[in-house]
Amino acid sequence: MKINNSKCPICKNILLNIFNNLKEGCFEQSCRNTPMHMLNIYYNDDNEIYRVYLWLYETSMYYYWDSESKKFSFGNYDKGFVSSNTFWEPDFYNYPKLIKQLKTYALFY
């Protein structure tokens, strides 16, 4: 997955760097500047993205990509989460296309 390391691909706001203890040597970048979305990006010690969490107001759902386990999941805390049988990498730089894909998943939820 590719994301510019300094700006949110959705709203172009500056991403907040957070160093955490989820995994040794990893850090997180977060965008929580708008009520329309929440984005968390997790990097491994090689500075490669290994996990992305996204919440969208438009669908009221969470989306989760894990490139290490090749897992894509989505859902919400009311109905629970579903894992898709197919893993696909999100294109955060084509936001209309991404929203269309995510809304399609939401239809089958």
URNOR-V180465 format. One record per backbone hydrogen bond with DSSP energy under -1.0 kcal/mol. CO is the residue of the C=O (numbers start at 0). NH is the residue of the N-H. If there is no record, write none. Layout:
((CO:NH) (CO:NH))
//
This chain:
((5:14) (7:11) (12:7) (15:29) (17:27) (22:25) (26:42) (27:17) (28:40) (29:15) (30:38) (35:56) (37:54) (38:30) (39:52) (40:28) (41:49) (41:50) (42:26) (43:46) (47:43) (49:66) (50:41) (51:64) (52:39) (53:62) (54:37) (55:59) (60:55) (61:74) (62:53) (63:72) (64:51) (65:70) (70:65) (71:83) (72:63) (73:81) (74:61) (75:79) (79:75) (81:73) (90:93) (93:97) (94:98) (95:99) (96:100) (97:101) (98:102) (99:103) (100:104) (101:105) (102:106) (103:107) (105:108))
//
